[in-house]
């Protein structure tokens, strides 16, 4: 419905159950809401954005109606439909009864027609249609269920619309006049099959079948729809006369697209009609050639007239003429791709091809579980069930059936997902044994058991390992003491070592004595250890034990 300007929004209000025992329950409103909402929401018919309210409270409906008319654009098309009881107060004012309505308290528990009137007046939308499927007075014929009693003047209730908005298109359509009942299409017996009301049922049929498109332009206008509904209702209930009031309306409100194009054939030229009846086969053959061209004409009236004329010539006495007619008709047939459909849960598409007269075909389903949506030359098909059915393509030049086989998705063919592996049970760990007391291993053992360090070895500079000053001072002092103690004197003045009792040997200190030399070396190294670093310390450490062992 993209060629219809503005948003298309519908609100369907249906009430079939009433808390007050004085208001009889209704059968039709539930069916009214479902059937009308489906037709209006169908993209190939109404293309409306539909909201349905069923058995709501008066306050809830008032809020929904105000929201429905608020914040709209001038080019929007709004359609409001009420299916419920219609009541009047002592002043004859119209009220719409809902679930919590109390007939003795209409002002506070029902939806006043004046409230709806004000919301319509305040809306910026220039195209508004109000449908009231409820009664305003009359009798109760046998076999029909009355929606209300009393008289209510609908035109007076909405007369203010005529002075609103400078030519805005406001239309009010009612199921009956001020002095009549609106009927439901069945008795309120427990075994009755629920069906839409006579009025709403005719509205739905006019929209879905395209019968309401009386001028054959492909659109169902509001005036056409009311005319169709009036004829249908009068054939069922002669005492019910739907009414329509327009307030400031200019032009036709296009409610829906027609599923079936009703094309009126254009009259053929008299000369062409004479040539069709000519006794000369060549003349008739020339007519066939001319009609073949007209069959592909964008003027659907001309194309339809050519199609009808060719069918009158199909049994021509001349074999050449009849074969040419058959070939021309076959060239105008609708081509559908693919020729059949297999559905396994997804949506399939059918593409329609052919001359303009063939593309006027509309799509419908032969089964309720098969859903069909048509958008020009594209038909989308989906299934809510399984079985064999057909997509029916109907147009002015004939009908075509596309077989459809729908199956439910085979979930068993897919291997089931493996079950999740159970998590292993935790093994209980034994209680830790008490560790024996650790003894300090020898230095050599600790060095052997220490793991080797991995990674790059840091570079050490001489500056980073210089011994502290106090250690150097101690080394110098100690080395000086060793020299003083071991200083060589006169011959035999100091014994280095002696054993007179056992061997009688006497060893004396000399200048080349190892003890003396080691003491001097320790002093020198101590003096240069500040600059020599670890090398000097190593020499001192090696010299000191020699001196000690020599003295002992």
C-alpha positions as CSV (number, residue, x, y, z in Angstrom):
1,X,0.0,0.0,0.0
2,X,3.0,2.3,-0.5
3,X,1.1,4.3,-3.1
4,X,-1.3,5.5,-0.5
5,X,0.1,8.7,1.1
6,X,0.4,9.1,4.9
7,X,0.1,6.5,7.7
8,X,-2.9,4.2,7.8
9,X,-3.9,3.5,11.4
10,X,-7.0,1.7,12.7
11,X,-8.4,1.1,16.2
12,X,-11.0,-1.7,16.6
13,X,-13.0,-1.6,19.8
14,X,-15.2,-4.6,20.5
15,X,-17.2,-5.5,23.6
16,X,-19.2,-8.7,24.0
17,X,-19.2,-9.2,27.8
18,X,-20.8,-6.8,30.3
19,X,-20.5,-6.8,34.1
20,X,-24.0,-5.3,34.5
21,X,-26.7,-8.0,34.2
22,X,-29.0,-5.5,32.5
23,X,-26.7,-5.5,29.4
24,X,-27.0,-8.7,27.5
25,X,-23.8,-10.4,26.3
26,X,-23.1,-10.3,22.5
27,X,-21.7,-13.0,20.3
28,X,-20.6,-10.9,17.2
29,X,-18.1,-8.3,18.6
30,X,-15.3,-10.9,19.1
31,X,-15.7,-12.1,15.6
32,X,-16.1,-8.5,14.3
33,X,-12.8,-7.6,15.8
34,X,-10.9,-10.6,14.5
35,X,-12.3,-10.5,11.0
36,X,-12.1,-6.7,10.5
37,X,-8.6,-6.5,12.0
38,X,-7.3,-9.2,9.7
39,X,-8.8,-7.5,6.6
40,X,-7.5,-4.1,7.5
41,X,-4.0,-5.3,8.4
42,X,-3.6,-7.4,5.2
43,X,-1.0,-5.6,3.1
44,X,-2.8,-6.5,-0.1
45,X,-6.1,-5.1,1.1
46,X,-6.1,-2.4,3.8
47,X,-2.4,-2.1,4.8
48,X,-3.5,-0.5,8.2
49,X,-1.6,-0.6,11.4
50,X,-4.3,-2.2,13.6
51,X,-4.9,-2.1,17.3
52,X,-7.7,-4.2,18.8
53,X,-9.3,-3.5,22.2
54,X,-11.7,-6.1,23.6
55,X,-13.8,-5.9,26.7
56,X,-11.8,-3.0,28.1
57,X,-13.0,-0.6,30.8
58,X,-14.5,2.8,29.9
59,X,-11.4,4.6,31.2
60,X,-9.1,2.4,29.3
61,X,-11.0,3.0,26.0
62,X,-11.1,6.7,26.6
63,X,-7.3,6.8,27.0
64,X,-6.8,4.6,23.9
65,X,-9.1,6.8,21.8
66,X,-7.4,10.0,22.9
67,X,-4.0,8.5,22.1
68,X,-5.3,7.2,18.7
69,X,-6.3,10.7,17.5
70,X,-3.3,12.6,19.1
71,X,0.0,13.5,17.4
72,X,-1.1,12.7,13.9
73,X,-0.1,14.2,10.6
74,X,-2.6,15.9,8.2
75,X,-2.1,13.2,5.5
76,X,-2.8,10.3,7.9
77,X,-5.9,8.1,7.4
78,X,-7.5,7.1,10.7
79,X,-10.3,4.4,11.0
80,X,-12.1,3.9,14.4
81,X,-14.6,1.0,14.7
82,X,-16.9,0.3,17.6
83,X,-18.8,-2.9,18.0
84,X,-20.8,-2.9,21.2
85,X,-24.2,-1.9,22.8
86,X,-25.4,1.6,22.0
87,X,-27.3,3.4,24.8
88,X,-28.9,6.9,25.3
89,X,-29.5,9.0,28.4
90,X,-32.6,10.9,29.2
91,X,-31.6,13.7,27.0
92,X,-31.2,11.4,24.0
93,X,-27.4,11.6,24.0
94,X,-25.5,8.7,22.5
95,X,-23.2,6.5,24.7
96,X,-21.2,3.4,23.8
97,X,-21.5,0.7,26.4
98,X,-18.3,-1.2,27.4
99,X,-17.4,-3.9,29.9
100,X,-17.9,-1.9,33.2
101,X,-20.8,0.3,32.0
102,X,-23.7,0.8,34.3
103,X,-26.9,1.9,32.4
104,X,-27.8,4.1,35.4
105,X,-24.4,5.9,35.3
106,X,-23.7,6.4,31.7
107,X,-21.8,9.7,32.1
108,X,-19.0,8.1,34.2
109,X,-19.1,4.4,33.1
110,X,-19.7,4.6,29.3
111,X,-17.9,6.2,26.4
112,X,-19.8,9.3,25.3
113,X,-20.2,10.0,21.6
114,X,-19.4,13.6,22.5
115,X,-16.0,12.5,23.8
116,X,-15.2,10.8,20.6
117,X,-16.5,13.8,18.7
118,X,-14.1,16.1,20.6
119,X,-11.1,13.8,19.9
120,X,-11.9,13.7,16.2
121,X,-12.2,17.5,16.2
122,X,-8.8,18.0,17.9
123,X,-6.9,15.6,15.6
124,X,-4.7,17.0,12.9
125,X,-5.5,14.2,10.6
126,X,-7.6,15.3,7.6
127,X,-9.0,11.8,6.8
128,X,-11.0,10.1,9.6
129,X,-13.6,7.4,9.3
130,X,-15.7,6.3,12.3
131,X,-17.7,3.0,12.1
132,X,-20.4,2.4,14.7
133,X,-21.8,-1.1,14.7
134,X,-24.4,-0.6,17.4
135,X,-28.1,0.2,17.8
136,X,-30.1,3.2,18.4
137,X,-33.7,1.9,18.7
138,X,-36.3,-0.3,17.0
139,X,-37.9,-3.7,17.3
140,X,-36.7,-7.2,17.9
141,X,-37.5,-9.6,15.0
142,X,-37.3,-13.3,15.6
143,X,-33.9,-14.9,15.1
144,X,-31.9,-11.7,15.5
145,X,-30.1,-10.3,18.5
146,X,-30.6,-6.6,19.3
147,X,-27.6,-4.5,20.2
148,X,-29.6,-1.8,22.2
149,X,-32.9,0.0,22.7
150,X,-34.1,3.5,22.5
151,X,-33.3,6.3,20.1
152,X,-30.1,8.2,19.6
153,X,-29.4,10.9,17.1
154,X,-26.1,10.1,15.6
155,X,-26.0,13.0,13.2
156,X,-26.7,15.4,15.9
157,X,-24.0,13.8,18.1
158,X,-21.3,14.4,15.5
159,X,-22.7,17.4,13.7
160,X,-19.9,19.6,15.1
161,X,-17.5,17.9,12.7
162,X,-19.0,20.0,9.8
163,X,-17.4,23.2,11.2
164,X,-14.0,21.7,12.0
165,X,-10.8,22.0,10.2
166,X,-11.8,23.8,7.0
167,X,-12.6,20.9,4.8
168,X,-11.2,18.0,6.6
169,X,-12.7,14.7,5.6
170,X,-14.7,13.2,8.5
171,X,-17.1,10.4,7.8
172,X,-19.3,8.6,10.3
173,X,-20.9,5.3,9.2
174,X,-23.5,3.5,11.4
175,X,-25.0,0.1,11.2
176,X,-28.5,1.5,11.4
177,X,-30.5,4.7,11.6
178,X,-31.6,6.4,14.7
179,X,-34.8,4.4,15.0
180,X,-33.5,0.9,14.1
181,X,-31.7,-2.0,15.6
182,X,-28.4,-3.4,14.4
183,X,-28.6,-7.2,14.2
184,X,-26.2,-10.0,14.8
185,X,-26.2,-12.8,12.3
186,X,-27.4,-15.6,14.6
187,X,-29.3,-16.5,17.8
188,X,-27.6,-16.5,21.2
189,X,-28.1,-20.2,21.6
190,X,-25.3,-22.3,23.2
191,X,-24.9,-24.2,20.0
192,X,-24.8,-21.2,17.8
193,X,-21.7,-20.7,15.6
194,X,-20.2,-17.3,16.3
195,X,-20.1,-15.1,13.1
196,X,-19.6,-11.4,12.5
197,X,-22.6,-9.1,12.7
198,X,-24.5,-8.4,9.5
199,X,-23.0,-5.0,9.2
200,X,-19.4,-5.8,10.0
201,X,-19.6,-9.0,8.0
202,X,-20.6,-7.1,4.9
203,X,-17.8,-4.6,5.5
204,X,-15.2,-7.4,5.7
205,X,-16.6,-9.1,2.6
206,X,-16.6,-5.9,0.6
207,X,-12.9,-5.3,1.5
208,X,-11.6,-8.9,1.1
209,X,-13.5,-9.9,-2.1
210,X,-13.2,-6.6,-3.9
211,X,-16.9,-6.6,-4.6
212,X,-17.1,-3.1,-3.2
213,X,-14.9,-1.8,-6.0
214,X,-17.8,-0.8,-8.1
215,X,-16.0,1.4,-10.6
216,X,-13.3,-1.1,-11.2
217,X,-10.4,1.3,-10.5
218,X,-8.6,-1.1,-8.2
219,X,-9.5,0.8,-5.0
220,X,-12.4,0.5,-2.5
221,X,-13.5,4.0,-1.6
222,X,-15.6,4.7,1.5
223,X,-18.6,5.7,-0.6
224,X,-18.4,2.5,-2.6
225,X,-18.0,0.4,0.5
226,X,-21.1,1.9,2.2
227,X,-23.1,1.4,-0.9
228,X,-22.1,-2.3,-1.1
229,X,-22.7,-2.8,2.6
230,X,-26.1,-1.2,2.5
231,X,-27.2,-3.6,-0.3
232,X,-25.9,-6.6,1.5
233,X,-27.5,-5.7,4.8
234,X,-30.9,-4.9,3.3
235,X,-30.9,-8.3,1.6
236,X,-30.4,-10.0,5.0
237,X,-32.4,-7.7,7.3
238,X,-34.7,-5.3,5.4
239,X,-35.5,-3.4,8.5
240,X,-31.8,-2.3,9.0
241,X,-30.5,0.6,6.9
242,X,-26.8,1.6,7.4
243,X,-26.3,5.3,7.3
244,X,-23.3,7.5,6.3
245,X,-22.7,11.1,7.2
246,X,-19.9,13.2,5.8
247,X,-18.6,16.4,7.5
248,X,-16.4,18.6,5.4
249,X,-15.3,15.7,3.2
250,X,-13.6,16.4,-0.2
251,X,-13.0,13.6,-2.5
252,X,-13.1,9.9,-1.9
253,X,-11.4,8.2,1.1
254,X,-9.7,5.1,-0.3
255,X,-10.1,2.5,2.4
256,X,-8.5,-0.5,0.7
257,X,-7.1,-2.0,-2.5
258,X,-9.4,-4.2,-4.5
259,X,-8.2,-7.8,-4.7
260,X,-10.2,-8.3,-7.9
261,X,-10.0,-5.7,-10.7
262,X,-13.4,-5.2,-12.2
263,X,-12.7,-4.0,-15.7
264,X,-15.4,-2.7,-18.0
265,X,-14.6,-3.5,-21.7
266,X,-14.3,-0.6,-24.1
267,X,-16.7,-0.7,-27.1
268,X,-15.2,-1.9,-30.3
269,X,-15.3,0.2,-33.5
270,X,-18.3,-0.7,-35.8
271,X,-15.8,-1.4,-38.7
272,X,-14.0,-3.9,-36.6
273,X,-17.2,-5.7,-35.7
274,X,-18.1,-5.9,-39.4
275,X,-14.7,-7.3,-40.3
276,X,-15.1,-10.0,-37.6
277,X,-18.3,-11.2,-39.5
278,X,-16.7,-10.9,-42.9
279,X,-17.0,-14.1,-45.1
280,X,-13.4,-13.6,-46.2
281,X,-10.9,-15.5,-44.0
282,X,-8.2,-13.0,-44.8
283,X,-10.3,-10.1,-43.4
284,X,-11.0,-12.1,-40.2
285,X,-7.3,-13.0,-40.0
286,X,-6.5,-9.3,-40.1
287,X,-8.9,-8.7,-37.2
288,X,-7.1,-11.3,-35.2
289,X,-3.8,-9.6,-35.8
290,X,-5.2,-6.2,-34.7
291,X,-6.8,-7.7,-31.5
292,X,-3.5,-9.4,-30.6
293,X,-1.9,-6.0,-30.4
294,X,-4.8,-4.5,-28.4
295,X,-4.6,-7.4,-25.9
296,X,-1.2,-6.1,-24.7
297,X,-2.5,-2.5,-24.4
298,X,-2.0,-0.7,-21.1
299,X,-5.6,0.5,-21.4
300,X,-7.3,-2.4,-19.6
301,X,-10.7,-1.6,-21.1
302,X,-9.3,-1.9,-24.6
303,X,-7.4,-5.1,-23.6
304,X,-10.4,-6.7,-22.0
305,X,-12.6,-5.9,-25.1
306,X,-9.9,-7.5,-27.3
307,X,-9.8,-10.6,-25.1
308,X,-13.6,-11.0,-25.3
309,X,-13.6,-10.5,-29.1
310,X,-10.9,-13.1,-29.6
311,X,-12.9,-15.7,-27.5
312,X,-15.9,-15.1,-29.9
313,X,-13.6,-16.1,-32.8
314,X,-12.0,-19.2,-31.3
315,X,-14.3,-21.5,-33.3
316,X,-13.8,-19.8,-36.6
317,X,-14.4,-22.0,-39.7
318,X,-10.9,-21.2,-41.0
319,X,-8.2,-23.3,-39.4
320,X,-5.7,-20.6,-40.0
321,X,-7.9,-18.0,-38.2
322,X,-8.7,-20.3,-35.3
323,X,-5.0,-21.2,-34.8
324,X,-4.1,-17.5,-34.8
325,X,-6.8,-16.8,-32.2
326,X,-5.6,-19.6,-30.0
327,X,-2.0,-18.3,-30.2
328,X,-3.0,-14.8,-29.4
329,X,-5.0,-15.9,-26.3
330,X,-2.2,-18.1,-25.1
331,X,0.2,-15.2,-25.4
332,X,-1.9,-13.2,-22.9
333,X,-2.1,-15.9,-20.3
334,X,-0.6,-15.3,-16.8
335,X,2.8,-16.9,-16.3
336,X,3.6,-17.9,-12.7
337,X,7.1,-18.8,-11.5
338,X,7.5,-21.4,-10.0
339,X,4.6,-23.4,-11.3
340,X,4.2,-25.2,-7.9
341,X,5.3,-24.6,-4.3
342,X,6.8,-26.8,-1.6
343,X,6.7,-25.3,1.8
344,X,8.6,-26.6,4.8
345,X,8.2,-23.8,7.2
346,X,9.7,-20.9,5.2
347,X,7.9,-18.3,3.1
348,X,7.8,-18.9,-0.7
349,X,7.4,-16.2,-3.4
350,X,5.5,-16.5,-6.7
351,X,6.4,-14.1,-9.5
352,X,3.7,-13.1,-11.9
353,X,4.5,-12.2,-15.5
354,X,2.4,-11.3,-18.6
355,X,0.6,-8.4,-20.2
356,X,-1.2,-5.7,-18.0
357,X,-4.5,-7.4,-18.3
358,X,-3.1,-10.7,-16.9
359,X,-1.3,-8.9,-14.0
360,X,-4.6,-7.7,-12.7
361,X,-5.1,-11.2,-11.1
362,X,-5.5,-11.3,-7.4
363,X,-4.2,-14.0,-5.1
364,X,-6.2,-16.0,-2.5
365,X,-5.8,-19.3,-0.7
366,X,-8.0,-22.4,-1.0
367,X,-7.4,-23.3,2.7
368,X,-7.5,-21.3,5.9
369,X,-4.1,-22.5,7.0
370,X,-2.5,-21.1,3.9
371,X,-1.6,-17.4,4.1
372,X,-1.2,-15.4,1.0
373,X,0.1,-11.8,0.7
374,X,0.2,-10.0,-2.7
375,X,2.4,-7.0,-3.5
376,X,1.9,-6.2,-7.1
377,X,3.5,-9.0,-9.2
378,X,4.9,-10.7,-6.1
379,X,2.8,-13.2,-4.1
380,X,4.2,-14.4,-0.8
381,X,3.0,-17.7,0.5
382,X,3.4,-19.3,4.0
383,X,1.6,-22.0,5.9
384,X,0.4,-22.3,9.4
385,X,-0.2,-26.0,9.0
386,X,0.5,-29.0,6.7
387,X,-1.4,-30.4,3.8
388,X,-2.2,-29.8,0.1
389,X,-3.9,-26.6,-1.1
390,X,-3.7,-24.1,-3.9
391,X,-3.0,-20.4,-4.4
392,X,-5.9,-19.1,-6.6
393,X,-5.0,-16.3,-9.0
394,X,-8.3,-14.8,-10.2
395,X,-8.6,-12.1,-12.8
396,X,-10.9,-10.8,-15.5
397,X,-9.4,-13.2,-18.1
398,X,-9.6,-16.3,-16.0
399,X,-8.4,-18.2,-13.0
400,X,-5.1,-20.0,-12.4
401,X,-4.4,-22.5,-9.5
402,X,-0.9,-23.0,-8.2
403,X,-0.6,-26.3,-6.2
404,X,1.0,-25.9,-2.8
405,X,2.2,-28.7,-0.6
406,X,3.1,-27.8,3.0
407,X,5.0,-30.1,5.4
408,X,6.1,-29.4,8.9
409,X,9.9,-29.1,9.3
410,X,11.4,-32.5,9.9
411,X,13.2,-32.0,13.2
412,X,13.8,-35.8,13.6
413,X,16.0,-36.0,10.6
414,X,18.6,-33.8,12.2
415,X,20.8,-35.7,14.6
416,X,20.1,-34.8,18.2
417,X,22.7,-32.8,20.0
418,X,24.9,-35.0,22.2
419,X,24.0,-34.7,25.8
420,X,26.5,-32.8,27.8
421,X,29.2,-34.9,29.4
422,X,28.8,-35.3,33.1
423,X,31.4,-33.5,35.1
424,X,33.8,-35.9,36.8
425,X,33.3,-36.3,40.5
426,X,36.1,-34.8,42.6
427,X,38.5,-37.4,44.0
428,X,39.0,-36.9,47.7
429,X,42.5,-36.0,48.5
430,X,44.3,-37.8,51.4
431,X,45.1,-35.7,54.4
432,X,48.6,-34.3,54.2
433,X,51.2,-36.0,56.4
434,X,53.0,-33.9,58.9
435,X,56.4,-32.8,57.5
436,X,59.5,-33.9,59.5
437,X,61.4,-31.0,61.0
438,X,63.8,-29.5,58.6
439,X,67.5,-29.3,59.6
440,X,69.8,-26.8,58.1
441,X,71.8,-28.6,55.4
442,X,75.5,-27.9,55.1
443,X,76.7,-25.1,53.0
444,X,77.9,-27.3,50.3
445,X,74.7,-29.2,50.2
446,X,72.6,-26.1,49.9
447,X,74.7,-24.9,47.1
448,X,74.1,-28.2,45.2
449,X,70.4,-28.3,45.8
450,X,69.6,-24.8,44.8
451,X,68.1,-24.8,41.3
452,X,70.0,-23.1,38.6
453,X,68.6,-19.7,37.8
454,X,67.3,-19.2,34.3
455,X,67.2,-16.1,32.2
456,X,69.8,-13.6,31.4
457,X,72.6,-13.1,33.9
458,X,72.9,-9.4,34.9
459,X,76.1,-7.8,34.1
460,X,78.2,-6.8,37.1
461,X,80.5,-3.8,37.0
462,X,83.4,-3.2,39.3
463,X,81.7,-0.1,40.7
464,X,78.7,-2.2,41.7
465,X,80.9,-4.7,43.9
466,X,83.3,-2.3,45.6
467,X,83.8,-3.3,49.3
468,X,82.8,-0.8,51.9
469,X,85.3,1.5,53.5
470,X,85.1,0.0,57.0
471,X,86.1,-3.5,55.6
472,X,89.1,-2.0,53.9
473,X,90.2,-0.3,57.1
474,X,89.9,-3.6,59.1
475,X,92.0,-5.4,56.5
476,X,94.7,-2.7,56.6
477,X,94.9,-2.8,60.4
478,X,94.9,-6.6,60.5
479,X,97.7,-6.8,57.9
480,X,99.8,-4.3,59.8
481,X,99.4,-6.3,63.0
482,X,100.5,-9.5,61.2
483,X,103.6,-7.7,59.8
484,X,104.5,-6.4,63.2
485,X,104.1,-9.8,64.9
486,X,106.1,-11.6,62.2
487,X,108.8,-8.9,61.7
488,X,112.2,-10.6,61.4
489,X,114.9,-9.6,63.9
490,X,118.5,-10.6,64.6
491,X,119.4,-14.2,64.0
492,X,117.9,-16.6,66.5
493,X,116.1,-13.7,68.1
494,X,112.6,-15.1,67.5
495,X,111.5,-18.6,67.0
496,X,109.0,-19.3,64.2
497,X,108.6,-22.8,65.4
498,X,110.5,-25.1,67.7
499,X,110.3,-28.6,69.3
500,X,113.2,-29.0,71.7
501,X,111.8,-32.0,73.6
502,X,111.1,-34.3,70.7
503,X,113.2,-33.3,67.8
504,X,115.3,-30.3,69.1
505,X,114.5,-28.3,66.0
506,X,114.4,-24.5,66.0
507,X,112.9,-22.5,63.1
508,X,113.5,-18.7,63.0
509,X,111.8,-15.9,61.0
510,X,113.6,-14.4,58.1
511,X,112.9,-11.8,55.4
512,X,111.9,-14.5,53.0
513,X,109.8,-16.3,55.5
514,X,106.3,-17.2,54.0
515,X,104.6,-15.8,57.1
516,X,106.2,-12.5,56.7
517,X,105.7,-12.3,52.9
518,X,102.0,-13.2,53.3
519,X,101.5,-10.5,55.8
520,X,103.1,-7.9,53.5
521,X,101.0,-9.1,50.6
522,X,97.9,-8.8,52.7
523,X,98.7,-5.2,53.6
524,X,99.4,-4.2,50.0
525,X,96.3,-5.9,48.7
526,X,94.3,-4.2,51.4
527,X,95.5,-0.8,50.3
528,X,94.5,-1.4,46.7
529,X,91.3,-3.3,47.4
530,X,89.3,0.0,47.1
531,X,90.1,0.0,43.4
532,X,90.9,-3.7,42.6
533,X,87.5,-4.8,44.0
534,X,86.8,-8.5,44.4
535,X,90.2,-9.5,42.9
536,X,92.0,-7.8,45.8
537,X,89.6,-9.3,48.4
538,X,90.2,-12.8,47.0
539,X,94.0,-12.3,47.4
540,X,93.6,-11.1,51.0
541,X,91.3,-14.1,51.7
542,X,93.9,-16.4,50.3
543,X,96.8,-14.8,52.1
544,X,95.3,-14.7,55.5
545,X,94.8,-18.4,56.0
546,X,98.4,-19.1,54.8
547,X,99.6,-16.7,57.5
548,X,97.4,-18.3,60.1
549,X,98.5,-21.8,59.3
550,X,102.1,-20.8,59.2
551,X,101.9,-19.4,62.7
552,X,99.9,-22.2,64.3
